[in-house]
Amino acid sequence: MIEKVRTFRPAGTATAAGGPGKDDGGRAGEARFRPRAIPGGSAVVVFFVLVVAAFTVSVDGFATYSNVTVIASSSMVIMVASLGQLLAVISGGFDLSIGGVLPLAAVTFAVLTHDGTGFVPAVLLAMLVGLATGVVNGVVIGVFRINALIATLASLSITGGMAYAVSHGLTVQVAAEAGRLGDPLWLDLPAFVWLGLVLIVLAHLVLRYTIFGRRIYMIGGNGQAALLAGVRVGLVTVAVYGVSGVLAALAGVMAASQLLAATGGIGADTTLTSLTAVVLGGAALTGGRGGVFGAVTGVALLGVLDNALNLQRVPSFYQQIVVGSVLLLAVGAGRLGDLSPTRRIRSVTQRETPREAE
Amino acid sequence: MMRTRTWTTAALATVLLAPAVAACGSGAGAKAPASRELKRVTFAAPNMTTQIFAGQARNFAKAGKQIGVDVQVYDNSGDAATAITNANLMVSRKPDLLVEFAPIADATSRISAIFKRSGIPCVAVNVRIDGCGFFNFDQKYLAEAQAQVIAQKMTAKGWNGGNTTILLEQASKLGPSVNIAVTWFYQQLVAKVPGFTKVRSEEITPSTTTIAGREGLQADGGVDIDRGFTATAQALQTIPADRNVVVYTVNDDTAIGALRAVKAARREGKAMIAGYGATQPAIDAMRTRGPWVSSAKGFWEDWGEFILAMGTAILQGKKVPDLTAPPMVAVTPDNLDKVYAPGMTNVKRMPPLPEGSRYLLETGVLQRFGNVEGA
């Protein structure tokens, strides 16, 4: 029985000691669990640096402070949504509903402020919409064990439709005084960019230094093992999707504040872009791998590419080809790194170790 | 005996072939058999979950009721397969007129085949369908009207090719039927304002990004607020701060994003923005007399009454033109209160029909609504 349990240990936890019968909530195992924050992500960082260097030299107006503020403002909404996506991916799932929650929260915020509701209550209600959607997603996935792809695809459809219903298919304006998150706060950057930076740091701290963060890696690395180690997988999953929903809603509020308007179609590409960014940043779609630093790099790389190609006046059809090719190169470079002889030996050793422990 | 059989065969062939011949000629511009009265219409709306489409369909049905025509509405649900199913259902009802607003162009070939087989006259709305009369905005007409407005404002401010960049924001995914507005606008504007290199519309392709050096830029502003914001913000990075900017978009949402980007870059004083749709945000923005100087209006919500007039013309055997368009106007801060009730967004009275669509007046249908100048 014990041998069977040991075979369920997550990769990279060769010395994990947690198991059934140990009423420690799995913390003994967690204490030795070291999430691989940016595996493969280092390649994308190198790639990002190279791309930025190349654009700095070759693209007029790219390396200016004014352009940096444009990149930051354009990327931060996706960044915040991607933090939630990152949690879902590390936990072994997806959150496709981001693309529906974002516009739903944006139009909710816009409708409320348009009708005279105060800024704070409007933000809180919009975030409540995100939380409710996320919790429902989490319960469906974590408790009823429905595949995350199907569950969040369904809620994407529902929330996306609700966004149009709430706005009646029209563009809803945000009252100027309620758009304070979009106003410049410091260094010519809008307030929501600073808020986003705070959220990035918080997300990093949570993932790296809290039990909750480690449990997310555990259930993503091997959900069965996490369960047997005493982790309340269902509860963690609900929390992950709840946080993801709140972050997507906040991203919607940010977008509406930035644009002083919202429609049901706002942030239409967020689901795909956020997923691309976190995978680009080294997160594994199989779960258990990834980190905030990688996701930030992934979003930044997409933002920089979009910006520089526009500054270079590359036609939009060709931009899609270039972006796709660069993504393939970046991810391919990371994969080549994983397949290098040194890493393969390390990987094999890690896989063999549990048997040796038995 | 032999001769009798030949005549019988010929008569039978005539009887059998007649409906087929009539069906072949029942589309656009064809004369309908005799002069029939329009009593029953089936209309396939593109997507009834979207307010603007639902509102248009409701008004269509209401307009029909007002003049005693039964308008049955079908919901294409934004989906090609549903549109094809609806086309079959509509044909099975045997109406006097089929009206199809296809959600996407993918289904139009199949729908065309279904309609042609039925032999029932048809009108295609917004997206062309082979064999049907075509009702839509006249993009060139509206673009030219907007170019006229902006050229006057540029001249008044001393803006010219030497100190102004025209930023065209096409919606690349919508194809040439929409983006012709952008290229036609450019051709018309540079012809009216001194100092610009004259460029013909067809010289600007979807891949064109710069036009005559610094004079013109083309970006993909899409049809969403966020895409409009990003495209404009990035384009402004490449336009020196001392140059004036004219931003032309194909959609008011894109223009809202452009307006925010212009404001974020603190270039309101050196920018003019034009949108499309004359939606509530556009009207509100124009009433502040800021950078938003024009929005094209094609009275979308009232298309039903014009389609009823067009259908009547087809049944009366009139040859309809290649394009029948509604009244159109470039709404500006100066004419806002002529088009709309002052301070409001409800239309007072629509301007006259464009030249090519005046035949609709001859049907007598528009006079029964009394909301169009000249009718």
Chai-1 contact restraints between the chains, C-beta under 6 A:
chainA,res_idxA,chainB,res_idxB,connection_type,confidence,min_distance_angstrom,max_distance_angstrom,comment,restraint_id
A,G61,B,Q237,contact,1.0,0.0,6.0,A-B,restraint_1
A,G61,B,T238,contact,1.0,0.0,6.0,A-B,restraint_2
A,N67,B,Q237,contact,1.0,0.0,6.0,A-B,restraint_3
A,V70,B,A233,contact,1.0,0.0,6.0,A-B,restraint_4
A,S74,B,T230,contact,1.0,0.0,6.0,A-B,restraint_5
A,H168,B,Q51,contact,1.0,0.0,6.0,A-B,restraint_6
A,G169,B,T50,contact,1.0,0.0,6.0,A-B,restraint_7
A,G169,B,Q51,contact,1.0,0.0,6.0,A-B,restraint_8
A,G169,B,I52,contact,1.0,0.0,6.0,A-B,restraint_9
A,L170,B,Q51,contact,1.0,0.0,6.0,A-B,restraint_10
A,T171,B,D253,contact,1.0,0.0,6.0,A-B,restraint_11
A,T171,B,T279,contact,1.0,0.0,6.0,A-B,restraint_12
A,T171,B,P281,contact,1.0,0.0,6.0,A-B,restraint_13
A,Q173,B,P281,contact,1.0,0.0,6.0,A-B,restraint_14
A,L259,B,I225,contact,1.0,0.0,6.0,A-B,restraint_15
A,L259,B,F229,contact,1.0,0.0,6.0,A-B,restraint_16
A,L259,B,R260,contact,1.0,0.0,6.0,A-B,restraint_17
A,A261,B,I225,contact,1.0,0.0,6.0,A-B,restraint_18
A,A261,B,I256,contact,1.0,0.0,6.0,A-B,restraint_19
A,G265,B,D224,contact,1.0,0.0,6.0,A-B,restraint_20
A,I266,B,D226,contact,1.0,0.0,6.0,A-B,restraint_21
A,N307,B,Q234,contact,1.0,0.0,6.0,A-B,restraint_22
A,N310,B,Q234,contact,1.0,0.0,6.0,A-B,restraint_23
A,L311,B,T238,contact,1.0,0.0,6.0,A-B,restraint_24
A,R313,B,T209,contact,1.0,0.0,6.0,A-B,restraint_25
A,R313,B,T210,contact,1.0,0.0,6.0,A-B,restraint_26
A,P315,B,S207,contact,1.0,0.0,6.0,A-B,restraint_27
A,P315,B,T209,contact,1.0,0.0,6.0,A-B,restraint_28
A,S316,B,S172,contact,1.0,0.0,6.0,A-B,restraint_29
A,S316,B,D220,contact,1.0,0.0,6.0,A-B,restraint_30
